Amino acid sequence: MELLKYEKNYMVHVYETGPDGRLNLYSLFDYLQDIASDHAVRLGYGRDDLLKENNFWILSRIYAEISLWPVWGESLVVKTWPRGTERLFALRDYEVRYSDGRCIARATSSWLIVDRNTRRIQRPDNTLSMYNSDLPRETALTRNATKLEPVVSETQSKTLLKVRISDLDLNLHTNNTRYLKWVIDSYDLDFMINNVPLSAEINYLSESHYNDNISILVSDNKETGSVFDHSIMRTSDNTELCRVRIRWAKNHI
């Protein structure tokens, strides 16, 4: 069924690149969020469709592996498709390529449907579940996004910030990709110029709102030296909002 697959073209704008001239990691995730929203509307599961039942989507987990980093002015093709359900999660995969077919990135995500009033998770309906039987073998990655462990307390450092108006989405919650932007901004400039992400995995745990005070805890994985784990916390009640794991490699260009 062709409707189950959806493609969009994106051009890398100058404001989506970092100091190394490459597409920002969080801008790549913006593309994934954008195409997921568009495709959900086309399938009849968009924001307005769910609101009719007093529900809304929550992105719970997302994992991406990146093999090439586009630069300003290059054109990309992003493809997405639903991949059925896993327990209460609705799964969605992505591929990002150049027009000549070279693979830029692959990603997979896990979504939840939540009741607006009770905040209880709702079970996906039969149609969402049956998408798995239509595309049983077409997976972007060899595994789904998984549960991340919290930052190891002995090796943590802290960055402090506050949720601003520009961080908010339509629901007056912090936009999903803002958490990744905050994490990137916690790195040193020299590190960002000399390293590139190979993969990024995010667990969204709770909501944050305007004027919340936020801290970012980070620890490196001593086994590899190239993997950094981050916990984003609301300081007023010590609620963990998000966990992010990024695997880096030296930039040889």
PETA-V76789 format. One record per residue. N is the residue number from 0. PHI is phi in whole degrees, 0 to 359 (* if undefined). NEAR is the number of other ideal C-beta (glycine too) atoms within 10 Angstrom. Layout:
BEGIN
N/PHI/NEAR  N/PHI/NEAR
END
This chain:
BEGIN
0/*/7  1/295/5  2/299/10  3/287/16  4/247/14  5/219/18  6/236/13  7/220/14  8/264/9  9/229/20  10/252/11  11/285/22  12/273/11  13/299/9  14/282/8  15/258/18  16/253/18  17/258/17  18/294/9  19/269/16  20/85/14  21/266/22  22/303/27  23/297/22  24/300/23  25/288/21  26/290/20  27/301/28  28/291/23  29/299/19  30/301/22  31/296/22  32/293/16  33/295/15  34/289/20  35/297/22  36/297/12  37/298/14  38/291/22  39/301/21  40/299/13  41/295/11  42/272/16  43/86/10  44/235/20  45/284/15  46/304/14  47/292/7  48/295/14  49/289/18  50/297/11  51/298/7  52/256/12  53/63/12  54/242/20  55/208/16  56/277/18  57/232/17  58/283/20  59/265/20  60/215/21  61/209/25  62/221/22  63/226/24  64/245/18  65/242/21  66/250/12  67/224/16  68/243/22  69/296/22  70/241/13  71/309/14  72/94/10  73/279/16  74/256/11  75/235/20  76/242/16  77/251/22  78/241/16  79/221/26  80/203/21  81/285/25  82/228/23  83/72/18  84/227/20  85/225/13  86/57/8  87/270/14  88/273/19  89/264/24  90/262/22  91/216/24  92/247/19  93/214/22  94/228/19  95/237/26  96/223/17  97/284/14  98/295/10  99/274/6  100/99/7  101/297/9  102/279/14  103/263/19  104/202/27  105/229/20  106/210/27  107/220/22  108/220/27  109/232/24  110/242/23  111/237/18  112/260/21  113/235/18  114/287/13  115/296/12  116/274/8  117/273/9  118/63/9  119/273/9  120/286/16  121/258/16  122/286/11  123/301/21  124/283/13  125/295/8  126/295/11  127/300/18  128/294/14  129/285/12  130/302/21  131/296/15  132/284/8  133/281/13  134/230/16  135/289/10  136/248/4  137/272/12  138/246/15  139/289/22  140/230/16  141/281/8  142/216/8  143/279/16  144/299/21  145/242/12  146/284/9  147/266/19  148/275/11  149/291/16  150/298/23  151/288/14  152/295/9  153/288/6  154/240/13  155/263/16  156/235/11  157/228/11  158/239/16  159/249/10  160/203/15  161/230/11  162/290/20  163/254/11  164/302/8  165/292/7  166/274/21  167/271/16  168/254/12  169/298/8  170/269/13  171/64/10  172/254/17  173/297/24  174/299/17  175/308/20  176/283/24  177/297/21  178/299/24  179/293/25  180/297/17  181/301/21  182/296/24  183/300/17  184/292/12  185/277/18  186/276/15  187/287/8  188/300/9  189/299/8  190/296/11  191/294/19  192/287/13  193/258/13  194/221/16  195/230/19  196/285/21  197/262/15  198/203/19  199/215/24  200/227/21  201/228/27  202/247/23  203/263/20  204/249/15  205/203/13  206/268/15  207/233/21  208/226/13  209/307/13  210/75/10  211/298/18  212/272/13  213/237/22  214/236/16  215/242/23  216/259/21  217/222/20  218/218/18  219/266/15  220/279/14  221/294/9  222/288/7  223/247/10  224/76/9  225/237/14  226/249/16  227/241/21  228/255/21  229/228/24  230/240/24  231/258/30  232/239/21  233/269/18  234/285/13  235/295/10  236/231/8  237/61/8  238/280/14  239/278/15  240/263/21  241/197/24  242/237/22  243/227/23  244/238/20  245/236/22  246/255/16  247/246/21  248/220/12  249/296/8  250/274/14  251/259/6  252/260/8
END
